[in-house]
Amino acid sequence: MTDSDFKNIEDIQRILKYLDQGKLDPSAWPNALQLKESLNKLIDEHKEYMDHMKLHH
């Protein structure tokens, strides 16, 4: 992932935080939970990949 990808993820996480805090209308973001889970999975997979690359390459 690039720096731009990480910035986009941070922006999306900020939106999700605002939803949790009630600052945004949750009805406008019906798939927020799935989005959060997907982002967490993406971040975890990237971390695993980077750890693998450090160990084996």
N, CA, C, O and CB atoms as a CASP TS submission, in Angstrom:
PFRMAT TS
TARGET T0000
AUTHOR 0000-0000-0000
METHOD Language model
MODEL 1
PARENT N/A
ATOM      1  N   MET     1       0.840  -1.170   0.000  1.00  0.00           N
ATOM      2  CA  MET     1       0.000   0.000   0.000  1.00  0.00           C
ATOM      3  C   MET     1       0.891   1.240   0.000  1.00  0.00           C
ATOM      4  O   MET     1       2.014   1.229   0.503  1.00  0.00           O
ATOM      5  CB  MET     1      -0.959  -0.006   1.215  1.00  0.00           C
ATOM      6  N   THR     2       0.361   2.282  -0.568  1.00  0.00           N
ATOM      7  CA  THR     2       1.106   3.532  -0.662  1.00  0.00           C
ATOM      8  C   THR     2       0.717   4.472   0.480  1.00  0.00           C
ATOM      9  O   THR     2      -0.224   4.207   1.227  1.00  0.00           O
ATOM     10  CB  THR     2       0.856   4.207  -2.023  1.00  0.00           C
ATOM     11  N   ASP     3       1.452   5.563   0.598  1.00  0.00           N
ATOM     12  CA  ASP     3       1.110   6.576   1.599  1.00  0.00           C
ATOM     13  C   ASP     3      -0.296   7.124   1.361  1.00  0.00           C
ATOM     14  O   ASP     3      -1.024   7.426   2.307  1.00  0.00           O
ATOM     15  CB  ASP     3       2.137   7.722   1.576  1.00  0.00           C
ATOM     16  N   SER     4      -0.663   7.247   0.103  1.00  0.00           N
ATOM     17  CA  SER     4      -2.001   7.731  -0.238  1.00  0.00           C
ATOM     18  C   SER     4      -3.074   6.759   0.253  1.00  0.00           C
ATOM     19  O   SER     4      -4.122   7.178   0.743  1.00  0.00           O
ATOM     20  CB  SER     4      -2.126   7.936  -1.757  1.00  0.00           C
ATOM     21  N   ASP     5      -2.806   5.465   0.118  1.00  0.00           N
ATOM     22  CA  ASP     5      -3.752   4.454   0.607  1.00  0.00           C
ATOM     23  C   ASP     5      -3.941   4.587   2.115  1.00  0.00           C
ATOM     24  O   ASP     5      -5.066   4.540   2.613  1.00  0.00           O
ATOM     25  CB  ASP     5      -3.259   3.030   0.255  1.00  0.00           C
ATOM     26  N   PHE     6      -2.834   4.754   2.838  1.00  0.00           N
ATOM     27  CA  PHE     6      -2.927   4.901   4.289  1.00  0.00           C
ATOM     28  C   PHE     6      -3.677   6.176   4.673  1.00  0.00           C
ATOM     29  O   PHE     6      -4.432   6.179   5.645  1.00  0.00           O
ATOM     30  CB  PHE     6      -1.529   4.908   4.910  1.00  0.00           C
ATOM     31  N   LYS     7      -3.477   7.249   3.924  1.00  0.00           N
ATOM     32  CA  LYS     7      -4.213   8.493   4.202  1.00  0.00           C
ATOM     33  C   LYS     7      -5.704   8.271   3.987  1.00  0.00           C
ATOM     34  O   LYS     7      -6.520   8.731   4.786  1.00  0.00           O
ATOM     35  CB  LYS     7      -3.704   9.654   3.301  1.00  0.00           C
ATOM     36  N   ASN     8      -6.067   7.575   2.920  1.00  0.00           N
ATOM     37  CA  ASN     8      -7.476   7.297   2.656  1.00  0.00           C
ATOM     38  C   ASN     8      -8.079   6.450   3.775  1.00  0.00           C
ATOM     39  O   ASN     8      -9.208   6.693   4.200  1.00  0.00           O
ATOM     40  CB  ASN     8      -7.640   6.586   1.303  1.00  0.00           C
ATOM     41  N   ILE     9      -7.332   5.461   4.248  1.00  0.00           N
ATOM     42  CA  ILE     9      -7.812   4.619   5.342  1.00  0.00           C
ATOM     43  C   ILE     9      -8.002   5.453   6.601  1.00  0.00           C
ATOM     44  O   ILE     9      -8.998   5.289   7.306  1.00  0.00           O
ATOM     45  CB  ILE     9      -6.831   3.458   5.609  1.00  0.00           C
ATOM     46  N   GLU    10      -7.067   6.342   6.889  1.00  0.00           N
ATOM     47  CA  GLU    10      -7.200   7.214   8.061  1.00  0.00           C
ATOM     48  C   GLU    10      -8.442   8.102   7.937  1.00  0.00           C
ATOM     49  O   GLU    10      -9.151   8.320   8.919  1.00  0.00           O
ATOM     50  CB  GLU    10      -5.934   8.086   8.230  1.00  0.00           C
ATOM     51  N   ASP    11      -8.701   8.610   6.739  1.00  0.00           N
ATOM     52  CA  ASP    11      -9.885   9.442   6.522  1.00  0.00           C
ATOM     53  C   ASP    11     -11.163   8.636   6.765  1.00  0.00           C
ATOM     54  O   ASP    11     -12.102   9.128   7.392  1.00  0.00           O
ATOM     55  CB  ASP    11      -9.882  10.021   5.091  1.00  0.00           C
ATOM     56  N   ILE    12     -11.195   7.417   6.274  1.00  0.00           N
ATOM     57  CA  ILE    12     -12.371   6.566   6.466  1.00  0.00           C
ATOM     58  C   ILE    12     -12.537   6.226   7.949  1.00  0.00           C
ATOM     59  O   ILE    12     -13.655   6.228   8.463  1.00  0.00           O
ATOM     60  CB  ILE    12     -12.251   5.269   5.622  1.00  0.00           C
ATOM     61  N   GLN    13     -11.438   5.937   8.632  1.00  0.00           N
ATOM     62  CA  GLN    13     -11.518   5.649  10.060  1.00  0.00           C
ATOM     63  C   GLN    13     -12.027   6.859  10.837  1.00  0.00           C
ATOM     64  O   GLN    13     -12.748   6.700  11.822  1.00  0.00           O
ATOM     65  CB  GLN    13     -10.151   5.218  10.592  1.00  0.00           C
ATOM     66  N   ARG    14     -11.665   8.052  10.412  1.00  0.00           N
ATOM     67  CA  ARG    14     -12.155   9.276  11.057  1.00  0.00           C
ATOM     68  C   ARG    14     -13.667   9.374  10.876  1.00  0.00           C
ATOM     69  O   ARG    14     -14.375   9.730  11.818  1.00  0.00           O
ATOM     70  CB  ARG    14     -11.450  10.537  10.471  1.00  0.00           C
ATOM     71  N   ILE    15     -14.169   9.067   9.690  1.00  0.00           N
ATOM     72  CA  ILE    15     -15.613   9.080   9.445  1.00  0.00           C
ATOM     73  C   ILE    15     -16.307   8.071  10.351  1.00  0.00           C
ATOM     74  O   ILE    15     -17.349   8.371  10.933  1.00  0.00           O
ATOM     75  CB  ILE    15     -15.920   8.771   7.962  1.00  0.00           C
ATOM     76  N   LEU    16     -15.734   6.880  10.471  1.00  0.00           N
ATOM     77  CA  LEU    16     -16.330   5.851  11.328  1.00  0.00           C
ATOM     78  C   LEU    16     -16.345   6.300  12.792  1.00  0.00           C
ATOM     79  O   LEU    16     -17.294   6.020  13.524  1.00  0.00           O
ATOM     80  CB  LEU    16     -15.558   4.524  11.187  1.00  0.00           C
ATOM     81  N   LYS    17     -15.294   6.993  13.207  1.00  0.00           N
ATOM     82  CA  LYS    17     -15.230   7.512  14.578  1.00  0.00           C
ATOM     83  C   LYS    17     -16.344   8.542  14.785  1.00  0.00           C
ATOM     84  O   LYS    17     -17.000   8.543  15.827  1.00  0.00           O
ATOM     85  CB  LYS    17     -13.831   8.148  14.871  1.00  0.00           C
ATOM     86  N   TYR    18     -16.559   9.407  13.809  1.00  0.00           N
ATOM     87  CA  TYR    18     -17.623  10.404  13.915  1.00  0.00           C
ATOM     88  C   TYR    18     -18.985   9.735  13.991  1.00  0.00           C
ATOM     89  O   TYR    18     -19.868  10.206  14.707  1.00  0.00           O
ATOM     90  CB  TYR    18     -17.577  11.367  12.728  1.00  0.00           C
ATOM     91  N   LEU    19     -19.162   8.641  13.260  1.00  0.00           N
ATOM     92  CA  LEU    19     -20.416   7.884  13.351  1.00  0.00           C
ATOM     93  C   LEU    19     -20.611   7.346  14.764  1.00  0.00           C
ATOM     94  O   LEU    19     -21.698   7.462  15.329  1.00  0.00           O
ATOM     95  CB  LEU    19     -20.427   6.724  12.333  1.00  0.00           C
ATOM     96  N   ASP    20     -19.567   6.761  15.331  1.00  0.00           N
ATOM     97  CA  ASP    20     -19.640   6.225  16.695  1.00  0.00           C
ATOM     98  C   ASP    20     -19.974   7.318  17.704  1.00  0.00           C
ATOM     99  O   ASP    20     -20.684   7.069  18.679  1.00  0.00           O
ATOM    100  CB  ASP    20     -18.318   5.551  17.074  1.00  0.00           C
ATOM    101  N   GLN    21     -19.471   8.512  17.478  1.00  0.00           N
ATOM    102  CA  GLN    21     -19.690   9.620  18.402  1.00  0.00           C
ATOM    103  C   GLN    21     -21.032  10.325  18.164  1.00  0.00           C
ATOM    104  O   GLN    21     -21.393  11.244  18.899  1.00  0.00           O
ATOM    105  CB  GLN    21     -18.556  10.621  18.278  1.00  0.00           C
ATOM    106  N   GLY    22     -21.760   9.893  17.141  1.00  0.00           N
ATOM    107  CA  GLY    22     -23.063  10.495  16.856  1.00  0.00           C
ATOM    108  C   GLY    22     -22.981  11.813  16.116  1.00  0.00           C
ATOM    109  O   GLY    22     -23.963  12.553  16.064  1.00  0.00           O
ATOM    110  N   LYS    23     -21.828  12.120  15.541  1.00  0.00           N
ATOM    111  CA  LYS    23     -21.657  13.386  14.822  1.00  0.00           C
ATOM    112  C   LYS    23     -22.141  13.307  13.373  1.00  0.00           C
ATOM    113  O   LYS    23     -22.301  14.330  12.709  1.00  0.00           O
ATOM    114  CB  LYS    23     -20.196  13.802  14.846  1.00  0.00           C
ATOM    115  N   LEU    24     -22.372  12.089  12.892  1.00  0.00           N
ATOM    116  CA  LEU    24     -22.899  11.890  11.540  1.00  0.00           C
ATOM    117  C   LEU    24     -24.152  11.030  11.630  1.00  0.00           C
ATOM    118  O   LEU    24     -24.316  10.251  12.570  1.00  0.00           O
ATOM    119  CB  LEU    24     -21.833  11.227  10.604  1.00  0.00           C
ATOM    120  N   ASP    25     -25.017  11.174  10.666  1.00  0.00           N
ATOM    121  CA  ASP    25     -26.269  10.418  10.624  1.00  0.00           C
ATOM    122  C   ASP    25     -25.989   8.977  10.209  1.00  0.00           C
ATOM    123  O   ASP    25     -25.579   8.737   9.073  1.00  0.00           O
ATOM    124  CB  ASP    25     -27.280  11.078   9.650  1.00  0.00           C
ATOM    125  N   PRO    26     -26.201   8.015  11.103  1.00  0.00           N
ATOM    126  CA  PRO    26     -25.905   6.609  10.766  1.00  0.00           C
ATOM    127  C   PRO    26     -26.745   6.072   9.612  1.00  0.00           C
ATOM    128  O   PRO    26     -26.322   5.139   8.929  1.00  0.00           O
ATOM    129  CB  PRO    26     -26.122   5.736  11.980  1.00  0.00           C
ATOM    130  N   SER    27     -27.926   6.643   9.381  1.00  0.00           N
ATOM    131  CA  SER    27     -28.754   6.156   8.275  1.00  0.00           C
ATOM    132  C   SER    27     -28.124   6.483   6.919  1.00  0.00           C
ATOM    133  O   SER    27     -28.455   5.856   5.913  1.00  0.00           O
ATOM    134  CB  SER    27     -30.160   6.764   8.358  1.00  0.00           C
ATOM    135  N   ALA    28     -27.224   7.454   6.891  1.00  0.00           N
ATOM    136  CA  ALA    28     -26.518   7.806   5.655  1.00  0.00           C
ATOM    137  C   ALA    28     -25.345   6.856   5.406  1.00  0.00           C
ATOM    138  O   ALA    28     -24.765   6.855   4.320  1.00  0.00           O
ATOM    139  CB  ALA    28     -26.015   9.262   5.719  1.00  0.00           C
ATOM    140  N   TRP    29     -24.999   6.050   6.409  1.00  0.00           N
ATOM    141  CA  TRP    29     -23.869   5.132   6.322  1.00  0.00           C
ATOM    142  C   TRP    29     -24.313   3.731   6.741  1.00  0.00           C
ATOM    143  O   TRP    29     -23.819   3.203   7.737  1.00  0.00           O
ATOM    144  CB  TRP    29     -22.692   5.621   7.207  1.00  0.00           C
ATOM    145  N   PRO    30     -25.233   3.123   5.999  1.00  0.00           N
ATOM    146  CA  PRO    30     -25.804   1.836   6.432  1.00  0.00           C
ATOM    147  C   PRO    30     -24.792   0.682   6.458  1.00  0.00           C
ATOM    148  O   PRO    30     -25.014  -0.310   7.153  1.00  0.00           O
ATOM    149  CB  PRO    30     -26.948   1.464   5.522  1.00  0.00           C
ATOM    150  N   ASN    31     -23.704   0.794   5.722  1.00  0.00           N
ATOM    151  CA  ASN    31     -22.720  -0.291   5.670  1.00  0.00           C
ATOM    152  C   ASN    31     -21.465   0.032   6.465  1.00  0.00           C
ATOM    153  O   ASN    31     -20.401  -0.522   6.187  1.00  0.00           O
ATOM    154  CB  ASN    31     -22.346  -0.588   4.231  1.00  0.00           C
ATOM    155  N   ALA    32     -21.568   0.910   7.440  1.00  0.00           N
ATOM    156  CA  ALA    32     -20.402   1.358   8.196  1.00  0.00           C
ATOM    157  C   ALA    32     -19.709   0.211   8.916  1.00  0.00           C
ATOM    158  O   ALA    32     -18.479   0.151   8.933  1.00  0.00           O
ATOM    159  CB  ALA    32     -20.809   2.416   9.196  1.00  0.00           C
ATOM    160  N   LEU    33     -20.470  -0.699   9.511  1.00  0.00           N
ATOM    161  CA  LEU    33     -19.861  -1.816  10.236  1.00  0.00           C
ATOM    162  C   LEU    33     -19.082  -2.716   9.282  1.00  0.00           C
ATOM    163  O   LEU    33     -17.965  -3.129   9.594  1.00  0.00           O
ATOM    164  CB  LEU    33     -20.936  -2.632  10.975  1.00  0.00           C
ATOM    165  N   GLN    34     -19.661  -3.021   8.122  1.00  0.00           N
ATOM    166  CA  GLN    34     -18.959  -3.841   7.141  1.00  0.00           C
ATOM    167  C   GLN    34     -17.707  -3.129   6.644  1.00  0.00           C
ATOM    168  O   GLN    34     -16.671  -3.760   6.429  1.00  0.00           O
ATOM    169  CB  GLN    34     -19.882  -4.180   5.963  1.00  0.00           C
ATOM    170  N   LEU    35     -17.803  -1.827   6.464  1.00  0.00           N
ATOM    171  CA  LEU    35     -16.642  -1.051   6.029  1.00  0.00           C
ATOM    172  C   LEU    35     -15.536  -1.116   7.072  1.00  0.00           C
ATOM    173  O   LEU    35     -14.368  -1.306   6.731  1.00  0.00           O
ATOM    174  CB  LEU    35     -17.035   0.411   5.764  1.00  0.00           C
ATOM    175  N   LYS    36     -15.897  -0.962   8.328  1.00  0.00           N
ATOM    176  CA  LYS    36     -14.909  -1.020   9.411  1.00  0.00           C
ATOM    177  C   LYS    36     -14.241  -2.394   9.455  1.00  0.00           C
ATOM    178  O   LYS    36     -13.021  -2.490   9.588  1.00  0.00           O
ATOM    179  CB  LYS    36     -15.576  -0.707  10.771  1.00  0.00           C
ATOM    180  N   GLU    37     -15.035  -3.444   9.342  1.00  0.00           N
ATOM    181  CA  GLU    37     -14.480  -4.802   9.353  1.00  0.00           C
ATOM    182  C   GLU    37     -13.556  -5.024   8.161  1.00  0.00           C
ATOM    183  O   GLU    37     -12.500  -5.642   8.297  1.00  0.00           O
ATOM    184  CB  GLU    37     -15.608  -5.844   9.344  1.00  0.00           C
ATOM    185  N   SER    38     -13.947  -4.529   7.008  1.00  0.00           N
ATOM    186  CA  SER    38     -13.140  -4.671   5.804  1.00  0.00           C
ATOM    187  C   SER    38     -11.812  -3.929   5.939  1.00  0.00           C
ATOM    188  O   SER    38     -10.768  -4.453   5.552  1.00  0.00           O
ATOM    189  CB  SER    38     -13.908  -4.159   4.587  1.00  0.00           C
ATOM    190  N   LEU    39     -11.845  -2.731   6.477  1.00  0.00           N
ATOM    191  CA  LEU    39     -10.614  -1.969   6.680  1.00  0.00           C
ATOM    192  C   LEU    39      -9.688  -2.677   7.667  1.00  0.00           C
ATOM    193  O   LEU    39      -8.480  -2.756   7.445  1.00  0.00           O
ATOM    194  CB  LEU    39     -10.938  -0.554   7.181  1.00  0.00           C
ATOM    195  N   ASN    40     -10.256  -3.188   8.751  1.00  0.00           N
ATOM    196  CA  ASN    40      -9.439  -3.910   9.725  1.00  0.00           C
ATOM    197  C   ASN    40      -8.784  -5.130   9.092  1.00  0.00           C
ATOM    198  O   ASN    40      -7.614  -5.416   9.347  1.00  0.00           O
ATOM    199  CB  ASN    40     -10.289  -4.334  10.927  1.00  0.00           C
ATOM    200  N   LYS    41      -9.538  -5.846   8.270  1.00  0.00           N
ATOM    201  CA  LYS    41      -8.987  -7.017   7.588  1.00  0.00           C
ATOM    202  C   LYS    41      -7.868  -6.602   6.628  1.00  0.00           C
ATOM    203  O   LYS    41      -6.827  -7.256   6.569  1.00  0.00           O
ATOM    204  CB  LYS    41     -10.098  -7.770   6.823  1.00  0.00           C
ATOM    205  N   LEU    42      -8.080  -5.528   5.884  1.00  0.00           N
ATOM    206  CA  LEU    42      -7.068  -5.032   4.951  1.00  0.00           C
ATOM    207  C   LEU    42      -5.792  -4.648   5.688  1.00  0.00           C
ATOM    208  O   LEU    42      -4.695  -4.999   5.254  1.00  0.00           O
ATOM    209  CB  LEU    42      -7.605  -3.831   4.165  1.00  0.00           C
ATOM    210  N   ILE    43      -5.926  -3.935   6.788  1.00  0.00           N
ATOM    211  CA  ILE    43      -4.767  -3.522   7.568  1.00  0.00           C
ATOM    212  C   ILE    43      -4.040  -4.733   8.136  1.00  0.00           C
ATOM    213  O   ILE    43      -2.810  -4.792   8.102  1.00  0.00           O
ATOM    214  CB  ILE    43      -5.189  -2.578   8.696  1.00  0.00           C
ATOM    215  N   ASP    44      -4.794  -5.704   8.661  1.00  0.00           N
ATOM    216  CA  ASP    44      -4.181  -6.920   9.205  1.00  0.00           C
ATOM    217  C   ASP    44      -3.434  -7.704   8.127  1.00  0.00           C
ATOM    218  O   ASP    44      -2.318  -8.171   8.355  1.00  0.00           O
ATOM    219  CB  ASP    44      -5.250  -7.809   9.848  1.00  0.00           C
ATOM    220  N   GLU    45      -4.043  -7.845   6.966  1.00  0.00           N
ATOM    221  CA  GLU    45      -3.402  -8.577   5.875  1.00  0.00           C
ATOM    222  C   GLU    45      -2.133  -7.864   5.419  1.00  0.00           C
ATOM    223  O   GLU    45      -1.126  -8.510   5.129  1.00  0.00           O
ATOM    224  CB  GLU    45      -4.370  -8.742   4.695  1.00  0.00           C
ATOM    225  N   HIS    46      -2.180  -6.551   5.356  1.00  0.00           N
ATOM    226  CA  HIS    46      -0.990  -5.797   4.950  1.00  0.00           C
ATOM    227  C   HIS    46       0.123  -5.977   5.978  1.00  0.00           C
ATOM    228  O   HIS    46       1.287  -6.152   5.619  1.00  0.00           O
ATOM    229  CB  HIS    46      -1.325  -4.296   4.778  1.00  0.00           C
ATOM    230  N   LYS    47      -0.241  -5.933   7.256  1.00  0.00           N
ATOM    231  CA  LYS    47       0.762  -6.114   8.309  1.00  0.00           C
ATOM    232  C   LYS    47       1.380  -7.509   8.211  1.00  0.00           C
ATOM    233  O   LYS    47       2.597  -7.653   8.331  1.00  0.00           O
ATOM    234  CB  LYS    47       0.130  -5.900   9.710  1.00  0.00           C
ATOM    235  N   GLU    48       0.560  -8.531   7.995  1.00  0.00           N
ATOM    236  CA  GLU    48       1.075  -9.895   7.842  1.00  0.00           C
ATOM    237  C   GLU    48       2.021  -9.982   6.643  1.00  0.00           C
ATOM    238  O   GLU    48       3.074 -10.614   6.724  1.00  0.00           O
ATOM    239  CB  GLU    48      -0.088 -10.897   7.678  1.00  0.00           C
ATOM    240  N   TYR    49       1.647  -9.356   5.550  1.00  0.00           N
ATOM    241  CA  TYR    49       2.476  -9.353   4.349  1.00  0.00           C
ATOM    242  C   TYR    49       3.819  -8.677   4.620  1.00  0.00           C
ATOM    243  O   TYR    49       4.873  -9.188   4.241  1.00  0.00           O
ATOM    244  CB  TYR    49       1.746  -8.645   3.196  1.00  0.00           C
ATOM    245  N   MET    50       3.764  -7.521   5.282  1.00  0.00           N
ATOM    246  CA  MET    50       5.001  -6.795   5.575  1.00  0.00           C
ATOM    247  C   MET    50       5.888  -7.591   6.534  1.00  0.00           C
ATOM    248  O   MET    50       7.108  -7.614   6.371  1.00  0.00           O
ATOM    249  CB  MET    50       4.683  -5.412   6.171  1.00  0.00           C
ATOM    250  N   ASP    51       5.293  -8.235   7.522  1.00  0.00           N
ATOM    251  CA  ASP    51       6.058  -9.083   8.451  1.00  0.00           C
ATOM    252  C   ASP    51       6.697 -10.236   7.702  1.00  0.00           C
ATOM    253  O   ASP    51       7.853 -10.576   7.952  1.00  0.00           O
ATOM    254  CB  ASP    51       5.153  -9.620   9.583  1.00  0.00           C
ATOM    255  N   HIS    52       5.958 -10.838   6.788  1.00  0.00           N
ATOM    256  CA  HIS    52       6.474 -11.942   5.975  1.00  0.00           C
ATOM    257  C   HIS    52       7.663 -11.471   5.133  1.00  0.00           C
ATOM    258  O   HIS    52       8.681 -12.158   5.053  1.00  0.00           O
ATOM    259  CB  HIS    52       5.361 -12.514   5.063  1.00  0.00           C
ATOM    260  N   MET    53       7.532 -10.314   4.516  1.00  0.00           N
ATOM    261  CA  MET    53       8.588  -9.793   3.663  1.00  0.00           C
ATOM    262  C   MET    53       9.859  -9.509   4.489  1.00  0.00           C
ATOM    263  O   MET    53      10.972  -9.734   4.014  1.00  0.00           O
ATOM    264  CB  MET    53       8.109  -8.510   2.944  1.00  0.00           C
ATOM    265  N   LYS    54       9.687  -9.026   5.696  1.00  0.00           N
ATOM    266  CA  LYS    54      10.839  -8.744   6.554  1.00  0.00           C
ATOM    267  C   LYS    54      11.572 -10.029   6.930  1.00  0.00           C
ATOM    268  O   LYS    54      12.800 -10.045   7.012  1.00  0.00           O
ATOM    269  CB  LYS    54      10.394  -8.003   7.821  1.00  0.00           C
ATOM    270  N   LEU    55      10.829 -11.090   7.155  1.00  0.00           N
ATOM    271  CA  LEU    55      11.421 -12.341   7.606  1.00  0.00           C
ATOM    272  C   LEU    55      12.033 -13.164   6.475  1.00  0.00           C
ATOM    273  O   LEU    55      13.045 -13.837   6.675  1.00  0.00           O
ATOM    274  CB  LEU    55      10.384 -13.158   8.311  1.00  0.00           C
ATOM    275  N   HIS    56      11.441 -13.116   5.313  1.00  0.00           N
ATOM    276  CA  HIS    56      11.819 -14.044   4.252  1.00  0.00           C
ATOM    277  C   HIS    56      12.475 -13.429   3.027  1.00  0.00           C
ATOM    278  O   HIS    56      12.890 -14.150   2.119  1.00  0.00           O
ATOM    279  CB  HIS    56      10.636 -14.769   3.822  1.00  0.00           C
ATOM    280  N   HIS    57      12.571 -12.125   2.992  1.00  0.00           N
ATOM    281  CA  HIS    57      13.130 -11.508   1.761  1.00  0.00           C
ATOM    282  C   HIS    57      14.139 -10.447   2.071  1.00  0.00           C
ATOM    283  O   HIS    57      14.696  -9.839   1.157  1.00  0.00           O
ATOM    284  CB  HIS    57      12.030 -10.906   0.912  1.00  0.00           C
TER
END
